[in-house]
Amino acid sequence: MITRHQARLEAKIHRKSTQRARSKISNKTKAATTETAKYKLKRRNNSQEKNETRGAAPSDPLLPKRKRKTNQITHISAAIIKGRVINSDDKSSPPSEKYPADVNETNITLVAGETNNLMLSKGVEEVSPSQLSNIGNTIANVLEEANAHLIKIEPRLKICIDQNYCHILSPEGLDEEIDAFQSLVRSIISQQVSGAAAKSIKTKFIALFNLDKPDPSIHVFPTPIEVCSKSLDTLRTGGLSQRKAEYIKGLAEKFVSGELTTSLLVSATYEQLREALIKVRGLGQWSVEMFAFFELKRLDVFSTGDLGVQRGMAAFMGRDVEKLKAKGGKWKYMSESEMLEIAEKFRPYRSLFMWYMWQWEQTDVGALMN
């Protein structure tokens, strides 16, 4: 028996290994086919020359054809997970559409910053791959199930749902791999600067740890230990302000000390996750909420402090958004208590409800993701 997350991880490696194997076989087969065609043409020409010399017909349909031997190309790929060797020929791993999706935990593959190991959402119970078909929500159907739930609660959402596909919680989105440390660093770098400025700072920051590589295209994002090894003055040469340098180094120290771990980000409840991340200087509640939704693909995140969500909900409830805009104040569109009361009925898929509230007032979600 293996845990659900081990089965899911094995399936991912099996699928990728199989794809690589098929690609290699295809390339080899194409090359072999080309060489065989050339060889056949050469033999046919030689045969015709010999036959013409002997006065014989180029070919005789009555002569039995010899069976051509074919060389079989085989390829075996393997990966090691927690001491277990998984071969690409292993048929026991479930396909990706069978990966479980849980409303109470992270639904993304996280890359551990120190080891580059993959870590998936934990399993509540131990199941064999053959039993995964009995699990209700999977990455293949969770978006469909969540949309159906929202429409059942509020039929008016259907037109918005039909017109605004949520790629974040789609099967493709849930099949991504995320480096949590890198994502959080990027979040800090992007605060209060334009997208172009954030991109430039990030490039300079990464370059500090790749001084032996002149080509930026092969630069590797630093690990928490590598960040901790640099002084604040050195980090500032990468374009960071004093405060952001302190924030990023403090974040790295929490990963190194074990106060923040990939395991915690995977298995903690949303409340535990939020509490742990808000303790990090430079990460406020809004940043944590956006990280939990866009990066960790948590299904029940809801941000009352996001103006786009407030504005969308006000419009959704039939209020004059332009008039409310003139009021000013943090809760000019709708009070926090009212937002929570309305969103409560959409549990456990409030993340998706939040997504559609952004779409309702055409908020630039791309800017939020960056």
Stockholm file with secondary structure:
# STOCKHOLM 1.0

chainA/1-370         MITRHQARLEAKIHRKSTQRARSKISNKTKAATTETAKYKLKRRNNSQEKNETRGAAPSDPLLPKRKRKTNQITHISAAIIKGRVINSDDKSSPPSEKYPADVNETNITLVAGETNNLMLSKGVEEVSPSQLSNIGNTIANVLEEANAHLIKIEPRLKICIDQNYCHILSPEGLDEEIDAFQSLVRSIISQQVSGAAAKSIKTKFIALFNLDKPDPSIHVFPTPIEVCSKSLDTLRTGGLSQRKAEYIKGLAEKFVSGELTTSLLVSATYEQLREALIKVRGLGQWSVEMFAFFELKRLDVFSTGDLGVQRGMAAFMGRDVEKLKAKGGKWKYMSESEMLEIAEKFRPYRSLFMWYMWQWEQTDVGALMN
#=GR chainA/1-370 SS CEEHHHHHHHHHHHHHHHHHHHHHHHHHHHHHHHHHHHHHHHHHHHHHHHHHHHTCCSCCTTSCCCCCCCCCCCCCCEEEETTEEEETTCCCSCCGGGCBCCTTSCCSEEECTTTCCEECCCCSSEECGGGGGGCSCBTTTHHHHHHHHHHHHCGGGHHHHHHSCCGGGSHHHHTCEEEHHHHHHHHHHTTTSCHHHHHHHHHHHHHTTCTTCCCGGGCCCCCHHHHHTSCHHHHHTTTCCHHHHHHHHHHHHHHHHTSSCHHHHHHSCHHHHHHHHHTSTTCCHHHHHHIIIIITCCSSCCCSSCHHHHHHHHHHTTCCHHHHHTTCSTTSSSCHHHHHHHHHTTTTCHHHHHHHHHHHTTCCHHHHHC
#=GC SS_cons         CEEHHHHHHHHHHHHHHHHHHHHHHHHHHHHHHHHHHHHHHHHHHHHHHHHHHHTCCSCCTTSCCCCCCCCCCCCCCEEEETTEEEETTCCCSCCGGGCBCCTTSCCSEEECTTTCCEECCCCSSEECGGGGGGCSCBTTTHHHHHHHHHHHHCGGGHHHHHHSCCGGGSHHHHTCEEEHHHHHHHHHHTTTSCHHHHHHHHHHHHHTTCTTCCCGGGCCCCCHHHHHTSCHHHHHTTTCCHHHHHHHHHHHHHHHHTSSCHHHHHHSCHHHHHHHHHTSTTCCHHHHHHIIIIITCCSSCCCSSCHHHHHHHHHHTTCCHHHHHTTCSTTSSSCHHHHHHHHHTTTTCHHHHHHHHHHHTTCCHHHHHC
//
